[in-house]
Amino acid sequence: MPSFQTRLKITGLRPGNPPEAVMDTAVEVLGTRHHVEAHQLQIAGGVPELNLRFLVEASEYNGENQQARESAAMMRDAVEHVALTGPLSVLRRSRGKWLPV
């Protein structure tokens, strides 16, 4: 199964939401469609960034990429209910490197 990664900048919390709600929401929503292999919060350029790695069911290359993009967008929409977000990126593992989709 192809491995993908999504990175989402978090620029703030919406009132009434604890910090852990951001990652919990992201993992829960992405997990409804794919197996989430790993997740972490990292600081990139001084800004918190969610980093989730997940598997997409093998099919054809463009279809796999489309599924990954759609799932990442769905995850971002859900996270927007608890946090303010910045740029979203989706990457695919290819020959040991993470390449933009």
Buried (B, 14 or more C-beta within 10 A) or exposed (E): EBBBBBBBBBEEBEEEEEEEBBBBBBBEBBBEBBEBEEBEBEEEEEEBBBBBBBBBEEEEEEEBBBBBBEBBEBBBEBBEEBBEBEEBBBBBBEEEEBEEB
